[in-house]
Structures are given as C-alpha cells and as structure tokens.
Amino acid sequence: MRKIFLAGVIQGSKRDDSICPQDYRGRIIDLVRQVSPETEIYNPLDGHEHSISYDDDKGKAVFFEAIDKIGECDLMIAYLPEASLGTAIEMWECHRLNIPVWTLTPMAKNWVVRFFSERVFADVESFAAYYRNSRATTFKEN
C-alpha cells in the first residue's frame, strides 16, 4: 500500500491567529482516492483543525509527530501557493530520508522547491491532470 504525506501551507506568512484556506486538502485527497483508493493519506491537519490556538507544548508535540510520520510515507505532496516554513522543514525531512516530493506551486524558481521536488506542478489542476493520466508504478523518477 502506498502512503502519501499531504503537506501544505497552514499559517503561511500570517501574523495573527488565522490560517490560510485549507480547501486544497479536500481536493487533493478526493483526487488521490478517486485514482488510487488503496493509497493511505496522512493529513497532519486531521484532528488538529484548531492547532493555531494550541499552547507551545502541545503545538510542538503535534508538529514533531507530523515530522515523524514522514518516514512512514512513500511520497509527499506539498501545496505551496505561498512560502511555508513548516512545509519547507517537511520537504527537507523528505530529502533527508530520500522520499520524493511533488510540489504544487507557482514558485517554481524558489530554491527549496527546485532542490527538494521530484516534480513541480503549477497548480492543483495540472497536478490532477498528471495524476489521473499517470500510469507510473512508483513515485520516484527513473
């Protein structure tokens, strides 16, 4: 069974207690389940929809739990419509563990995106077209 870690911007560059829209998570999860229903998806926001209000101890525990889950996955899908410090750390962890990252972002020139992504898609739609049409048996490039 394949396992995917769904990373992406949560707070981004916000300076208050708000988060960025998270509707992308449902769109990506639905797509993956339609194309490959046997794939397990780890969404670090599940059960932590109000994590922005966690105290430091709980927030740190949740963050490091998510980082630990990366090692159990075969692929990371990273959604980055803007910069995300947490997602950059998660991408680094994938790099360290030799886990491929497919990044959905308009920031294709960004070094973190370029150096740590196996594939880069401009948006959810281009990722969806590739994923639906892909006959790949592995997430790694040959």
C-alpha positions as CSV (number, residue, x, y, z in Angstrom):
1,M,0.0,0.0,0.0
2,R,1.3,3.4,-0.9
3,K,1.3,6.2,1.7
4,I,1.2,9.9,0.9
5,F,2.0,12.7,3.3
6,L,-0.1,15.8,2.4
7,A,1.9,18.9,3.3
8,G,1.0,22.5,2.7
9,V,0.7,26.0,3.9
10,I,-1.4,26.4,7.0
11,Q,-0.5,29.7,8.6
12,G,1.9,30.9,5.8
13,S,3.0,34.5,6.5
14,K,0.0,35.5,8.6
15,R,0.9,37.4,11.7
16,D,-2.3,36.8,13.6
17,D,-4.2,33.7,14.7
18,S,-5.8,32.9,11.4
19,I,-4.9,30.3,8.8
20,C,-4.8,30.1,5.0
21,P,-7.8,28.4,3.3
22,Q,-7.4,24.7,3.6
23,D,-9.9,23.6,0.8
24,Y,-6.9,22.3,-1.2
25,R,-6.6,19.4,1.2
26,G,-10.0,18.0,0.4
27,R,-9.5,18.5,-3.4
28,I,-6.2,16.6,-3.3
29,I,-7.4,13.9,-1.0
30,D,-10.5,13.3,-3.2
31,L,-8.4,13.1,-6.3
32,V,-6.0,10.6,-4.8
33,R,-8.9,8.5,-3.5
34,Q,-10.6,8.5,-6.9
35,V,-7.5,7.5,-8.8
36,S,-5.9,5.1,-6.3
37,P,-8.4,4.3,-3.5
38,E,-5.9,1.9,-1.8
39,T,-3.5,4.8,-1.1
40,E,-3.3,5.9,2.5
41,I,-3.1,9.6,3.0
42,Y,-1.7,11.3,6.1
43,N,-3.1,14.8,6.5
44,P,-1.3,16.5,9.5
45,L,-4.3,18.8,9.9
46,D,-6.7,16.0,10.7
47,G,-7.8,16.2,14.3
48,H,-5.8,19.5,14.6
49,E,-8.1,21.9,12.8
50,H,-7.7,24.4,15.6
51,S,-4.0,23.9,16.2
52,I,-3.3,27.5,15.8
53,S,-4.7,28.0,19.3
54,Y,-2.5,25.2,20.9
55,D,-0.1,26.2,23.6
56,D,3.6,25.8,22.8
57,D,4.0,22.4,24.4
58,K,1.0,20.9,22.5
59,G,1.9,22.7,19.3
60,K,5.5,21.4,19.4
61,A,4.3,17.8,20.1
62,V,1.8,17.9,17.1
63,F,4.5,19.3,14.8
64,F,7.1,16.7,15.7
65,E,4.5,13.9,15.5
66,A,3.9,15.0,11.9
67,I,7.6,15.2,11.1
68,D,7.9,11.6,12.4
69,K,5.1,10.4,10.1
70,I,7.0,11.5,7.1
71,G,9.3,8.5,7.5
72,E,6.4,6.1,7.0
73,C,5.4,7.7,3.7
74,D,6.3,6.9,0.1
75,L,5.6,10.4,-1.3
76,M,4.9,13.9,-0.1
77,I,2.5,16.1,-2.0
78,A,3.3,19.7,-1.0
79,Y,0.8,22.5,-1.7
80,L,2.6,25.9,-1.7
81,P,0.7,28.8,-3.1
82,E,3.0,30.9,-0.9
83,A,6.0,30.2,1.3
84,S,5.5,27.9,4.3
85,L,8.2,27.4,6.9
86,G,6.6,24.2,8.2
87,T,6.3,22.7,4.7
88,A,9.9,23.6,3.9
89,I,11.0,21.7,7.0
90,E,8.8,18.7,5.9
91,M,10.4,18.9,2.4
92,W,13.9,18.9,4.0
93,E,12.9,15.8,6.0
94,C,11.8,14.1,2.8
95,H,15.1,15.0,1.2
96,R,17.0,13.6,4.2
97,L,15.0,10.3,4.0
98,N,15.1,10.1,0.2
99,I,11.3,10.4,-0.1
100,P,10.1,12.1,-3.3
101,V,8.2,15.3,-3.1
102,W,5.7,16.5,-5.7
103,T,5.1,20.2,-5.2
104,L,2.1,22.2,-6.4
105,T,3.2,25.9,-6.5
106,P,3.6,28.9,-8.7
107,M,7.0,29.4,-7.0
108,A,8.9,27.1,-9.4
109,K,12.1,29.3,-9.1
110,N,12.3,29.0,-5.3
111,W,15.4,27.1,-4.3
112,V,13.6,24.9,-1.7
113,V,11.0,24.0,-4.4
114,R,13.7,23.4,-7.0
115,F,16.1,21.4,-4.9
116,F,13.7,19.2,-3.0
117,S,10.9,18.5,-5.5
118,E,10.9,15.4,-7.8
119,R,8.1,17.1,-9.7
120,V,6.6,20.6,-9.7
121,F,3.1,21.4,-10.8
122,A,1.8,25.0,-11.3
123,D,-1.5,24.3,-9.5
124,V,-3.9,21.6,-8.4
125,E,-5.4,21.3,-11.9
126,S,-2.1,20.5,-13.6
127,F,-1.3,18.0,-10.8
128,A,-4.8,16.4,-11.2
129,A,-4.3,16.0,-14.9
130,Y,-0.9,14.3,-14.4
131,Y,-2.1,12.1,-11.5
132,R,-5.2,11.0,-13.4
133,N,-3.2,10.1,-16.6
134,S,-0.2,8.7,-14.9
135,R,0.5,5.0,-15.2
136,A,3.6,5.2,-13.0
137,T,4.1,2.3,-10.7
138,T,6.4,4.3,-8.5
139,F,6.6,7.8,-7.2
140,K,10.3,8.1,-7.9
141,E,11.8,9.3,-11.2
142,N,13.6,6.7,-13.2
